[in-house]
Amino acid sequence: MDTTTRTMLETVLREIVPDASLDGLPGDTDLRDTFELDSLDFVELVERLGKRAGFRIEDDDADQLRTIDSATAFLERGARRAG
């Protein structure tokens, strides 16, 4: 996993949940449950990640951003395709 992708995920997450930290969390950590993101917060996370990553994240793909590992893998694949 690319640490810059994980850092980007944490940075965007902190824009929504200011005290959020991914330090020490396992890759299968559910972001919505762990950081108590309601559906609007999660939509905001998806939109901000797309802007930061430089590609549009479709609604159908949002579920791939559910855990730390799946989100970083999805963002890395998307960046390679967009790159």
C-alpha positions as CSV (number, residue, x, y, z in Angstrom):
1,M,0.0,0.0,0.0
2,D,1.2,3.5,-0.9
3,T,1.7,5.5,2.3
4,T,0.9,8.7,0.4
5,T,-2.5,7.3,-0.5
6,R,-3.1,6.5,3.2
7,T,-1.9,9.9,4.2
8,M,-4.3,11.5,1.7
9,L,-7.2,9.4,3.1
10,E,-6.3,10.5,6.6
11,T,-6.0,14.1,5.6
12,V,-9.4,14.2,3.9
13,L,-11.0,12.3,6.8
14,R,-9.6,14.9,9.2
15,E,-11.4,17.6,7.2
16,I,-14.6,15.9,8.2
17,V,-13.6,14.5,11.6
18,P,-10.9,16.8,12.9
19,D,-9.4,14.4,15.5
20,A,-9.5,11.3,13.1
21,S,-6.3,9.3,13.0
22,L,-5.6,6.1,11.1
23,D,-2.5,5.3,13.2
24,G,-2.6,1.8,14.6
25,L,-5.8,0.9,12.9
26,P,-5.9,-2.4,11.0
27,G,-6.6,-2.2,7.2
28,D,-10.0,-3.8,7.6
29,T,-11.2,-1.0,9.8
30,D,-14.6,0.3,8.7
31,L,-14.3,4.0,8.2
32,R,-18.0,4.8,8.6
33,D,-18.4,2.9,11.9
34,T,-15.0,3.8,13.4
35,F,-15.4,7.6,12.8
36,E,-19.2,7.6,13.1
37,L,-19.8,9.0,9.6
38,D,-23.4,9.4,8.7
39,S,-24.4,9.1,5.1
40,L,-23.9,12.8,4.4
41,D,-20.4,12.7,6.0
42,F,-19.6,9.7,3.9
43,V,-20.7,11.4,0.7
44,E,-18.6,14.4,1.6
45,L,-15.6,12.0,2.2
46,V,-16.1,10.4,-1.3
47,E,-16.4,13.8,-3.0
48,R,-13.3,15.2,-1.3
49,L,-11.3,12.1,-2.0
50,G,-12.2,12.3,-5.7
51,K,-11.1,15.9,-5.9
52,R,-7.9,15.2,-4.0
53,A,-7.1,12.1,-6.1
54,G,-7.9,13.9,-9.3
55,F,-10.7,11.6,-10.6
56,R,-14.4,11.3,-10.2
57,I,-15.6,8.6,-7.9
58,E,-18.9,7.2,-9.1
59,D,-21.7,6.5,-6.6
60,D,-21.5,2.8,-7.5
61,D,-17.9,2.8,-6.4
62,A,-18.4,4.5,-3.1
63,D,-18.7,1.2,-1.2
64,Q,-15.1,0.4,-2.2
65,L,-14.1,3.3,0.2
66,R,-15.6,1.5,3.2
67,T,-12.4,0.2,4.8
68,I,-8.9,1.6,5.0
69,D,-7.4,-1.1,2.7
70,S,-10.2,-1.1,0.2
71,A,-10.2,2.7,0.0
72,T,-6.4,3.0,-0.5
73,A,-6.4,0.2,-3.1
74,F,-9.3,1.9,-5.0
75,L,-7.6,5.3,-4.9
76,E,-4.4,3.8,-6.2
77,R,-6.1,2.0,-9.1
78,G,-8.1,5.2,-9.9
79,A,-4.9,7.3,-9.9
80,R,-3.1,4.9,-12.2
81,R,-6.1,5.0,-14.7
82,A,-6.4,8.8,-14.5
83,G,-2.6,9.3,-14.6
